[in-house]
């Protein structure tokens, strides 16, 4: 019985020694990692670094807000800019000339813009401009002008 008690005591001592050795190894490894992390730094330097990082994050957040405002402004301006453009050439007078006449449709995303058309004949050339609101004009549009506007729609 005494032998069993000695064996149990030996095993218990071995486990305690093993845990003690592992604890020392863990402490040494942790100490090395901390030394490497804080290499050449003091607590004051570390605090200063954290304050600088906080200020930089604040600057980045302000810059992000400014960029978001700019993007919103740019998107609203882009919707109003001419993005659809189409040219149709045609011959309004089949007995003379070729496709020298044209209709140019220019529209933004909201369907606003203008159509410019030119009628060419040997004697003269006429140019017309008609405003467009929401895809329609208060002036009568020719078939070619309607086609130019239809092809110029921004999708």
C-alpha positions, 0 to 999 in steps of 0.5 A: 500500500505504501508503494501505491501511495508513493507512485500516486505522490510521484505522478502528482508531483510530476504533473505539478512540475509539468504545469510549473514548467509550462507556466514558466515557458508560457511566461517567457514566451509572453515576455518576449512577445511583449518586449518585441511589441514594446521595443524601444517604446515607453508607456508614454510613447504608446499613449501618444501613439494611441492619441495620434491614431485616434486623431487620424481616425477622426480625420478619416471620418471627416474626409469620408463624410465630405466625400459622401457629400461630394458624391451626392452632389455629383450624382444630382448634377450628373442626372441633369447633364446631357447623357443621351445623344443621337444623330439621325441623317435623312433626306427630306426632299427625295427629288434633290440631294442626299442625306444632308439633313439631320436631327440631333436629340440630346437628353438627360436622365429625366428626359429633359434636353433639346432636339436640333434639326437641320433641313438642307436644300440646294437653295438654303439650309434651315436649323431648328432647336426645340426644347424637350421637357420630360420627353415631350416638346411644346413644338411639333416634332418631325418623325426624324426628331422623334426617332432621334429623341427615342434613341437618345433616351438614357436607360 
